[in-house]
Amino acid sequence: MATTTPEILTLEQIRHRYDGEWVLIAYNEIDHNLTPVSGEVLAHSPDRDTLYASLSLGRGKDVAIECFVKVPEDMAFIL
């Protein structure tokens, strides 16, 4: 049975490929800010809820969710 090797991309490659989308990443490296440096894209969607429904794909893996959706200039986030 043939197996496929996962495509490992840098965060910049992921950002470029999935611009405007939410992305579930199985990361293999993170930086000191806990931001993925590189990893495999497990799922992506322009809709956050659709992506969250895919979280089971990351079971047993170190995963992160990144949002590359453009935020309107008149919108603010409170953390």
SULQUIKA-V830967 format. One record per backbone hydrogen bond with DSSP energy under -0.5 kcal/mol. CO is the residue of the C=O (numbers start at 1). NH is the residue of the N-H. E is the energy in kcal/mol with one decimal. If there is no record, write none. Layout:
# SULQUIKA-V830967
co=CO nh=NH e=E
co=CO nh=NH e=E
This chain:
# SULQUIKA-V830967
co=6 nh=8 e=-0.8
co=7 nh=9 e=-0.6
co=7 nh=41 e=-0.5
co=9 nh=39 e=-2.4
co=10 nh=14 e=-2.3
co=11 nh=15 e=-2.9
co=12 nh=16 e=-2.3
co=13 nh=17 e=-2.4
co=14 nh=18 e=-2.7
co=16 nh=19 e=-0.7
co=18 nh=21 e=-1.6
co=21 nh=68 e=-2.7
co=22 nh=45 e=-2.2
co=23 nh=25 e=-0.6
co=23 nh=66 e=-2.6
co=24 nh=42 e=-3.0
co=24 nh=43 e=-1.2
co=25 nh=27 e=-1.0
co=25 nh=64 e=-2.2
co=26 nh=40 e=-2.4
co=29 nh=37 e=-3.1
co=29 nh=38 e=-1.2
co=31 nh=34 e=-2.1
co=35 nh=31 e=-2.3
co=37 nh=11 e=-2.2
co=38 nh=28 e=-2.0
co=38 nh=29 e=-1.1
co=39 nh=9 e=-2.8
co=40 nh=26 e=-2.9
co=40 nh=42 e=-0.6
co=43 nh=24 e=-2.8
co=45 nh=22 e=-3.7
co=46 nh=48 e=-0.5
co=47 nh=51 e=-1.8
co=48 nh=52 e=-2.7
co=49 nh=53 e=-1.6
co=51 nh=54 e=-1.9
co=52 nh=55 e=-1.4
co=54 nh=57 e=-2.2
co=55 nh=58 e=-2.0
co=56 nh=59 e=-1.5
co=58 nh=61 e=-2.6
co=61 nh=63 e=-0.7
co=62 nh=27 e=-1.3
co=64 nh=25 e=-3.2
co=64 nh=66 e=-0.5
co=66 nh=23 e=-3.0
co=66 nh=68 e=-0.6
co=68 nh=20 e=-2.3
co=72 nh=75 e=-1.9
co=77 nh=79 e=-0.5
